[in-house]
Amino acid sequence: MTPPSVIIVGGGIAGAGLAYALAGHADVTLLERDSYLARRVPKQPVANFVEPPGTAVVRQLAAASRPFLEAPPPNFTTASIRIGCGAVTIAGEDRIEALALRLAAAREQRSDARAIDLTEAGRRFPILRPGYAAWAMLEPDSAHVNAHALHHGYLQGLRGRSGRVVTDAHVVGMRRIVGRWTVETAASGRFYADVVVNAAGASADKLAAMAGIKPLGLRAKRCLAIMLDIPLDIPPNDWPLLRDISGDLCVSADANALFISIPDIRSSASPNAAPAEEDVVAAIARLQRATTVTAGQVRHAWAGLRSFAQDQNPVVGVEHHADGFVWLAAQGGAGIKASPAISRIAAAAVLDQCFPADLAALGLRAAELSPQRLRLQQSAQPKLH
Ligand SMILES: Cc1cc2nc3c(=O)[nH]c(=O)nc-3n(C[C@H](O)[C@H](O)[C@H](O)COP(=O)(O)OP(=O)(O)OC[C@H]3O[C@@H](n4cnc5c(N)ncnc54)[C@H](O)[C@@H]3O)c2cc1C
């Protein structure tokens, strides 16, 4: 049987992961509007194996992805995807209960998670401001995910199995004509395929509308990331990730730089979400409350968009109102660490296969991810007149 032709719109981690999962089973073309890929993939190994906050579905997807991230296939990439350095989560007086719950949840998954005293927290993360935290927990087995290495590995695997990547391919229109999609780009011509996958990140609803499909009401939120040059002079990846349980600060240290990420700084519908200066200033003030850092040069600051469905679960599955249209969107704040499992689920949807049995055995269900569940939720909401 001839393999189906598939166009994936969006070359972020979601599109690249799916392209990798499909390569060899379908004739894959990945279209990306930017002139280079990975522009929106976080530039630091930010994704962490610590159990992500979020819904049970997101946590299951991340847990199911961990084996791939820890031991990718041979020749996947030369760089290490897993960078081991542990994670310290801290809480102020008012969040001790939340941290205790977090610790209990972490111990269910990984028995090595434990409470540590503040002296140990300060020893492991030496710039932690004394007196800032009231309690701390350590997940020694936690590690960063090198998002760039993961993205690169996916694309290398795609190209190695005859997949195509087209950059500067801004999709501006789509039509289904006699059982095939015609996909129009602004400057790179037309493409044709049996199946189109919407992996357009924060632009996923807009892309669906181009195909005449009702949007799902996805929301984009900005996550601010700052790389701060600072003379720490520590061995690379020697310190753990530091995370405040309040969820408004995440810091990792690397040689002579600190990488700070502050989620959900404000809502934004713009795909080109540059950071506002006042947000950068507020983020550095936030860092200074938690650490002894007094100065540093901002090397790079950017605001990435993370998009969410109303129930905070990703959207992965076929669209019932259009033939050959598959959603792969709303990855939220876990699109990296959950990407291996999500990619396999999306590949099964594209190839019209059953939901992966091993993921079903973990309790994951296609219905929890399908775009239809959002339409049902929308229609169940009372209308205000
Ligand atoms: C600072 C920061 C820190 C993060 N930390 C973590 C973390 O610790 N762990 C974790 O798991 N996740 C983390 N995330 C979230 C994760 O990065 C996202 O979930 C993930 O990047 C979403 O991937 P995506 O491919 O769906 O979207 P994107 O990366 O946004 O990719 C979508 C792509 O589609 C392209 N596109 C859009 N419209 C069109 C069109 N019309 N034609 C062609 N191309 C189009 C865009 O140019 C873009 O490249 C973080 C995100 C940020 C910003």
The ligand as an ORCA input file, in Angstrom:
! r2SCAN-3c Opt
* xyz 0 1
  C      10.555     29.949     28.064
  C       9.840     28.654     27.932
  C      10.107     27.644     28.831
  C       9.473     26.396     28.683
  N       9.773     25.400     29.557
  C       9.268     24.179     29.340
  C       9.645     23.093     30.165
  O      10.386     23.230     31.112
  N       9.136     21.869     29.860
  C       8.312     21.655     28.811
  O       7.930     20.517     28.560
  N       7.888     22.678     28.043
  C       8.337     23.932     28.295
  N       7.920     24.970     27.537
  C       6.761     24.786     26.657
  C       7.132     24.193     25.360
  O       8.221     24.888     24.847
  C       5.902     24.278     24.439
  O       4.904     23.458     24.963
  C       6.294     23.821     23.055
  O       7.365     24.586     22.566
  C       5.127     23.926     22.094
  O       5.583     23.405     20.879
  P       4.749     23.533     19.543
  O       5.540     22.864     18.501
  O       3.351     23.089     19.801
  O       4.639     25.093     19.280
  P       5.773     26.157     18.703
  O       7.068     25.810     19.316
  O       5.167     27.457     18.915
  O       5.837     25.752     17.190
  C       4.825     26.106     16.279
  C       5.506     26.423     14.986
  O       4.509     26.624     13.982
  C       4.957     27.648     13.119
  N       3.789     28.194     12.431
  C       2.720     28.825     12.980
  N       1.848     29.190     12.036
  C       2.367     28.790     10.852
  C       1.917     28.900      9.506
  N       0.768     29.511      9.174
  N       2.704     28.380      8.526
  C       3.879     27.733      8.839
  N       4.352     27.633     10.103
  C       3.588     28.149     11.096
  C       5.628     28.641     14.054
  O       6.523     29.493     13.373
  C       6.322     27.706     15.042
  O       7.660     27.421     14.674
  C       8.520     26.209     27.664
  C       8.224     27.252     26.783
  C       8.872     28.452     26.917
  C       8.532     29.540     25.960
*
